[in-house]
Amino acid sequence: MRLEIISKYPSGGAHSTPLLFVHGAWHGAWCWDVHFLDYFVQQGFAAHAVSLRGHGKSEGRERLRWTSIASYVQDVEAAAQQLPNPPVLIGHSMGGFVVQKYLEKHPSPAGILLASVPPRGVLATTLRIARRHPLILAKMNLTLSLFPLVATPQLAREAFFSERMADEEVLRYWRNLQEESYRGFMDMLALALPNPRKVATPLLVLGGAQDTVFHPSEVEATARAYHTEAEIFSDMAHDMMLEPRWQAVAERMLGWLTNRNLAGA
């Protein structure tokens, strides 16, 4: 399986611990390349973002509908194995779910979850979609396609972005959105939920107060499951790495890594 991996390196020596970013549903490695990769490279990290199979420029688009979360975990494993040292895993939304599953069996110096699917899965989110957009949910299940949920810029804004995001920016990012795995959705609904008791890796759990996908209470429940406390950004929606105040998120991540002695040479 050929995977797209966007890699960037600092001009001088890099920290010994690399960063590996894992995108969420409908996205690809591109979402980390807008701001985060360059930011962390400037802080001395080697920063890598993988497009899971069927996403971005990775292979597997023709089989995406039935791709499992376990396959996405294999992709993260393959990307991590190419790095000189075990990376810090950073996952957004579905990517956070994949990171949780990866950490059940793989050691890592640390992990960061941004607006992540909680260990209990996406049932609560699905019920909210059913109330807000019953016809869209029906279409998703009839066609076995998740794209109807983000099929217009307006729907993408509702799902991912705060009112602070300019319309032209929403349109720019919407044009990069793509189909997502229906099997992956079923795995996150009930078939392959994470087991936090199997995860020993320290985690930083971040969320947005304006997130309509995973509410702050769900982010806080995720943190409790991993014996830590969530940090909620008051003016942030779901796509924390693209929101206008993305740098506040990146700075918090950097501070946490520094406190864990993961930002040294």
Secondary structure, 3 states (H helix, E strand, C coil): CCCCEEEECCCCCCCCCCEEEECCCCCCCHHHHCCHHHHHHHCCCCEEEECCCCCCCCCCHHHHHHCCHHHHHHHHHHHHHCCCCCCEEEEECHHHHHHHHHHCCCCCCCEEEECCCCCCCCHHHHHHHHHHCHHHHHHHHHHCCCHHHHCCHHHHHHHHCCCCCCHHHHHHHHCCCCCCCHHHHHHHHHHCCCCHHHCCCCEEEEEECCCCCCCHHHHHHHHHHCCCCCEEECCCCCCCCCCCCHHHHHHHHHHHHHHCCCCCC
